[in-house]
Amino acid sequence: MADIGTHQAESALAGIVGAGHLLAGDAIGADYAHDEALSSEPVKPAYVARPETAEQVAQLLKTASEHRIPVTARGSGSGMSGAARPRPGGLLISFERMAAILEIDTENHVAVVQPGVTLEDLDGELAKHGLVYPVYPGELSASIGGNVGTNAGGMRAIKYGVTRNHVLGLEAALPTGELIRTGGKFVKASTGYDLTQLIIGSEGTLAVVTEAVLKVQPRMPYQGTVLAPFVDLDEVARAVPKVVGSGIGPLILEYIDGLTMGAITYRAQLQLGIPDEVRETSHAYLVVQLENRNADRLDEDIAEVGELLSGLGAKDVYVLEGSAANKLIDAREKAFWAAKEAGADDIIDTVIPRASLPQFMERVRQIAQENNTFVVGCGHAGDGNVHLAVLQKDNEVRDRVLHGLFEAGISLGGAISGEHGIGRKHTERFLALTDPAKVDLMRRIKTAFDPAGVLNPGVLFD
């Protein structure tokens, strides 16, 4: 990339967003230099632009293309793959001034939002209308733009799906300076290529989202949570397909290994009332959360789940009251922070067919043992998304472990990432483990959208 420290480039960028909203040099705060990816060094960009309109975003991209300036889009910076970490000498586009909820359409059940809107703000507004945006990746400070970029999922994916199942349309800026609209307030179409779905999950490498049309759902008033300890993870893994196949339709179906459960409950100062003799012999837990619009029907479902889990080998079944249930779910959502505080060197989110979970976890144990590495975790057992914390300080050994874990997941019909994305952290492994014909096709798509190659270079492609 060419040097962008020229007066011409700076003047052009400042002229688009206004001098007060183009930061450079010491005016760029440290938070702009990173996301939450572990083992990644912060990188301060040359410029941070804070646009207010989609038109400004489009003009920023056009100027960046003309000057060969690498561009990274940033929402809340809560991503875990390095996709929001800027490039040296690059331009970071921050969406803090594009954070408006433009419309809540209660008849079409959609919300129209700008990319900087956080999940927390959207949830608060939708609650006033008895609605919910059910994609729940666990970090409520995350922005919609970032969620679209990584196709974020979360614990509720077992019932509601992931981001791509709830984005009906987009407005997006192209590096050529054009603005396009894809999809709309409708749930199906057979009209040309589905550009909405192509942009979702592209991690800012094809276009920059400036507006999203989201499908929302009725908010269920009643929830209940069941916690079942098991002897080991193999028993949990075998129980999961039975719970899914029961037809009960859990909102959340999570596994947590014993060490992770101990860490997150200690961090949250949470007492679950599990007797010592049960806790000491339980090395894995299954968390099942249900919801219903009717309290009596919810109670029936909870009783049915309890009987099912007891028959599947659970050492006991605990129905958690509201406060404890909320604290446990919150602690599970913050498992990343517990792992970070414990010294984790990497977090991965490999996804596999859920029925293959026992084979995958056995391979995880073998790889960890062979490399003298500590690997623990939890995950969305209902959809096969396994979150693992890897504690290994030696970079060479850690790379070998990560490669082995990804290779094991792919061999079972899975993929490297279920929701965090490839980012800059895993590009090398993605390219090494992916069919070259597929990669070549993706490169051609990338070139069609971004002929100058300025959008998030180093993400997905070397």
Order of alpha helices (4+ residues) and beta strands (2+ residues): alpha-beta-beta-alpha-beta-beta-beta-beta-alpha-beta-alpha-alpha-beta-beta-alpha-beta-beta-beta-alpha-beta-alpha-alpha-beta-alpha-beta-alpha-alpha-beta-alpha-beta-beta-alpha-alpha-alpha
